[in-house]
Amino acid sequence: MEIKSSSLKNTARLAGLLYLLLVITGVYGIMYVPSQIIVHGDSVSTANNIIANEFLFRTGAINDILSNTIFLFLVLVLYRLFKRVNENQAKIMFALVIVQIPVVFMMEAFNIASLMILKGEILKTFELSQRQDLAMLFLNINDYGTLPLEMFWGLWLIPFGLLVYKSEFIPRIFGILLIIAGITYMIDSTIGILFPGFNSFVKTPTLILVAIGEISITLWLLIKGIKEEKRKI
């Protein structure tokens, strides 16, 4: 008996759409907003930028919350898509995403707290320079928290890549690229924690390999969905 793959294809395309939204919000929150506000090593300039671009700073916080909500729905759809391939690996993939969500929400609380400090809404008795230094401390905690979080950005891609590789309805090359992207994330995180002085040397290769892995699977899922074939039972 033959079964049509239309349902599987619709699920794959929904995953592709969610992945595309995740990529867009990720670029906005991780690259664009910090590039407009953060001046590394200069707490005064950073504080002035935050006050001058308060709305942009707030959109960054909302964007990160939205991005991780999308991430949650994405992994739910991917679990539905791949549980027939290997349910245990699909559960591991799901778990490695879920544990990240509360951490991100906590990090956004630090961001909002830093804004409130700079505006003088809390710690009103502190001098301006003290408030600026404390706000930078909260922002730095956010940056430091990103490094271990990046490890999980890599870890979830490993079972995801293995599922793609084994699926037979998505070309194996995309699974290999996802595994490479996952390992690259993990290497970048490890170097950032152990050897922060060398982090700048691996940042560009990391971005390139991750972009190749994640954007390629995103476009395949969104445009193609699955291989054009019928499966028999």
DRENRORO-482246 format. One record per residue (C-alpha): residue in one letter; x, y, z; residue number from 1. Coordinates in steps of 0.5 Angstrom, whole numbers. Layout:
DRENRORO-482246
<site A, <X, Y, Z>, NUM>
...
END
This chain:
DRENRORO-482246
<site M, <0, 0, 0>, 1>
<site E, <3, 7, -2>, 2>
<site I, <2, 13, 2>, 3>
<site K, <2, 20, 0>, 4>
<site S, <8, 24, 3>, 5>
<site S, <4, 31, 3>, 6>
<site S, <3, 31, 10>, 7>
<site L, <11, 30, 11>, 8>
<site K, <12, 35, 6>, 9>
<site N, <8, 40, 10>, 10>
<site T, <11, 39, 16>, 11>
<site A, <18, 40, 13>, 12>
<site R, <16, 46, 10>, 13>
<site L, <13, 49, 17>, 14>
<site A, <20, 47, 20>, 15>
<site G, <23, 51, 14>, 16>
<site L, <19, 57, 15>, 17>
<site L, <20, 57, 23>, 18>
<site Y, <28, 56, 22>, 19>
<site L, <28, 62, 17>, 20>
<site L, <24, 66, 22>, 21>
<site L, <29, 64, 28>, 22>
<site V, <35, 66, 23>, 23>
<site I, <32, 73, 22>, 24>
<site T, <31, 74, 29>, 25>
<site G, <38, 71, 31>, 26>
<site V, <41, 76, 26>, 27>
<site Y, <38, 82, 29>, 28>
<site G, <39, 80, 36>, 29>
<site I, <46, 77, 36>, 30>
<site M, <49, 82, 31>, 31>
<site Y, <45, 88, 29>, 32>
<site V, <43, 91, 36>, 33>
<site P, <49, 90, 39>, 34>
<site S, <53, 93, 34>, 35>
<site Q, <49, 99, 34>, 36>
<site I, <50, 100, 42>, 37>
<site I, <55, 96, 45>, 38>
<site V, <62, 99, 45>, 39>
<site H, <67, 94, 48>, 40>
<site G, <71, 97, 54>, 41>
<site D, <68, 103, 54>, 42>
<site S, <62, 103, 59>, 43>
<site V, <60, 111, 58>, 44>
<site S, <59, 110, 51>, 45>
<site T, <55, 104, 52>, 46>
<site A, <51, 107, 57>, 47>
<site N, <50, 113, 53>, 48>
<site N, <48, 109, 47>, 49>
<site I, <43, 105, 51>, 50>
<site I, <40, 111, 53>, 51>
<site A, <40, 115, 46>, 52>
<site N, <37, 108, 43>, 53>
<site E, <33, 106, 48>, 54>
<site F, <27, 103, 44>, 55>
<site L, <32, 99, 39>, 56>
<site F, <35, 96, 46>, 57>
<site R, <28, 94, 48>, 58>
<site T, <26, 91, 41>, 59>
<site G, <33, 87, 42>, 60>
<site A, <30, 84, 49>, 61>
<site I, <23, 83, 45>, 62>
<site N, <26, 80, 39>, 63>
<site D, <30, 75, 44>, 64>
<site I, <24, 73, 47>, 65>
<site L, <20, 72, 41>, 66>
<site S, <26, 68, 38>, 67>
<site N, <26, 63, 43>, 68>
<site T, <19, 62, 43>, 69>
<site I, <20, 61, 35>, 70>
<site F, <26, 56, 37>, 71>
<site L, <21, 52, 42>, 72>
<site F, <16, 51, 36>, 73>
<site L, <21, 49, 31>, 74>
<site V, <24, 44, 35>, 75>
<site L, <17, 41, 37>, 76>
<site V, <15, 41, 29>, 77>
<site L, <22, 38, 28>, 78>
<site Y, <21, 33, 33>, 79>
<site R, <14, 31, 30>, 80>
<site L, <18, 31, 23>, 81>
<site F, <24, 26, 25>, 82>
<site K, <21, 22, 31>, 83>
<site R, <19, 16, 26>, 84>
<site V, <27, 16, 24>, 85>
<site N, <29, 15, 31>, 86>
<site E, <25, 17, 37>, 87>
<site N, <30, 17, 42>, 88>
<site Q, <35, 22, 38>, 89>
<site A, <29, 26, 37>, 90>
<site K, <27, 27, 44>, 91>
<site I, <35, 28, 46>, 92>
<site M, <34, 34, 40>, 93>
<site F, <28, 37, 44>, 94>
<site A, <31, 37, 51>, 95>
<site L, <37, 40, 49>, 96>
<site V, <33, 46, 46>, 97>
<site I, <28, 46, 52>, 98>
<site V, <34, 47, 57>, 99>
<site Q, <36, 53, 53>, 100>
<site I, <30, 57, 54>, 101>
<site P, <30, 59, 61>, 102>
<site V, <37, 62, 61>, 103>
<site V, <35, 66, 55>, 104>
<site F, <29, 69, 59>, 105>
<site M, <34, 70, 65>, 106>
<site M, <39, 74, 61>, 107>
<site E, <34, 79, 58>, 108>
<site A, <32, 80, 65>, 109>
<site F, <39, 83, 66>, 110>
<site N, <39, 87, 60>, 111>
<site I, <32, 90, 62>, 112>
<site A, <35, 91, 69>, 113>
<site S, <41, 95, 66>, 114>
<site L, <37, 100, 63>, 115>
<site M, <33, 101, 69>, 116>
<site I, <39, 103, 73>, 117>
<site L, <42, 107, 67>, 118>
<site K, <35, 111, 67>, 119>
<site G, <36, 112, 75>, 120>
<site E, <29, 108, 76>, 121>
<site I, <33, 104, 81>, 122>
<site L, <39, 105, 85>, 123>
<site K, <37, 112, 85>, 124>
<site T, <43, 114, 91>, 125>
<site F, <48, 111, 86>, 126>
<site E, <53, 116, 82>, 127>
<site L, <52, 116, 75>, 128>
<site S, <59, 113, 74>, 129>
<site Q, <57, 108, 79>, 130>
<site R, <50, 106, 75>, 131>
<site Q, <54, 106, 69>, 132>
<site D, <59, 101, 71>, 133>
<site L, <54, 97, 75>, 134>
<site A, <50, 97, 68>, 135>
<site M, <56, 94, 64>, 136>
<site L, <57, 89, 69>, 137>
<site F, <50, 86, 68>, 138>
<site L, <51, 87, 60>, 139>
<site N, <57, 83, 61>, 140>
<site I, <54, 78, 65>, 141>
<site N, <49, 77, 59>, 142>
<site D, <56, 76, 54>, 143>
<site Y, <59, 71, 59>, 144>
<site G, <52, 67, 59>, 145>
<site T, <52, 67, 52>, 146>
<site L, <59, 63, 52>, 147>
<site P, <56, 57, 55>, 148>
<site L, <49, 58, 52>, 149>
<site E, <53, 57, 45>, 150>
<site M, <55, 50, 47>, 151>
<site F, <48, 48, 47>, 152>
<site W, <47, 51, 40>, 153>
<site G, <52, 46, 38>, 154>
<site L, <50, 40, 42>, 155>
<site W, <42, 40, 39>, 156>
<site L, <45, 40, 32>, 157>
<site I, <49, 34, 33>, 158>
<site P, <42, 29, 34>, 159>
<site F, <39, 34, 29>, 160>
<site G, <44, 32, 24>, 161>
<site L, <44, 25, 25>, 162>
<site L, <36, 25, 24>, 163>
<site V, <37, 28, 18>, 164>
<site Y, <43, 24, 16>, 165>
<site K, <38, 18, 17>, 166>
<site S, <32, 20, 15>, 167>
<site E, <32, 18, 7>, 168>
<site F, <27, 24, 6>, 169>
<site I, <33, 29, 6>, 170>
<site P, <39, 29, 3>, 171>
<site R, <45, 26, 7>, 172>
<site I, <49, 32, 6>, 173>
<site F, <45, 37, 10>, 174>
<site G, <46, 32, 16>, 175>
<site I, <53, 32, 15>, 176>
<site L, <53, 40, 15>, 177>
<site L, <49, 41, 21>, 178>
<site I, <54, 36, 25>, 179>
<site I, <60, 40, 23>, 180>
<site A, <56, 47, 25>, 181>
<site G, <54, 44, 32>, 182>
<site I, <62, 42, 33>, 183>
<site T, <64, 49, 30>, 184>
<site Y, <59, 52, 35>, 185>
<site M, <62, 47, 41>, 186>
<site I, <69, 49, 39>, 187>
<site D, <68, 56, 39>, 188>
<site S, <65, 56, 46>, 189>
<site T, <70, 52, 49>, 190>
<site I, <76, 57, 46>, 191>
<site G, <72, 63, 49>, 192>
<site I, <71, 60, 56>, 193>
<site L, <79, 57, 56>, 194>
<site F, <82, 62, 51>, 195>
<site P, <78, 68, 51>, 196>
<site G, <84, 72, 47>, 197>
<site F, <84, 67, 41>, 198>
<site N, <76, 68, 41>, 199>
<site S, <77, 73, 35>, 200>
<site F, <81, 68, 31>, 201>
<site V, <75, 63, 31>, 202>
<site K, <69, 67, 30>, 203>
<site T, <69, 68, 23>, 204>
<site P, <70, 61, 21>, 205>
<site T, <65, 59, 26>, 206>
<site L, <60, 64, 23>, 207>
<site I, <61, 61, 16>, 208>
<site L, <61, 54, 18>, 209>
<site V, <54, 55, 22>, 210>
<site A, <51, 59, 16>, 211>
<site I, <53, 54, 11>, 212>
<site G, <50, 49, 16>, 213>
<site E, <43, 52, 18>, 214>
<site I, <42, 56, 12>, 215>
<site S, <42, 50, 7>, 216>
<site I, <37, 46, 11>, 217>
<site T, <33, 52, 12>, 218>
<site L, <32, 53, 5>, 219>
<site W, <31, 46, 3>, 220>
<site L, <26, 45, 8>, 221>
<site L, <22, 51, 6>, 222>
<site I, <23, 50, -1>, 223>
<site K, <23, 43, -3>, 224>
<site G, <21, 40, 4>, 225>
<site I, <22, 33, 3>, 226>
<site K, <25, 28, -3>, 227>
<site E, <19, 27, -8>, 228>
<site E, <18, 20, -7>, 229>
<site K, <13, 15, -4>, 230>
<site R, <14, 11, 1>, 231>
<site K, <11, 4, 2>, 232>
<site I, <8, 0, 8>, 233>
END
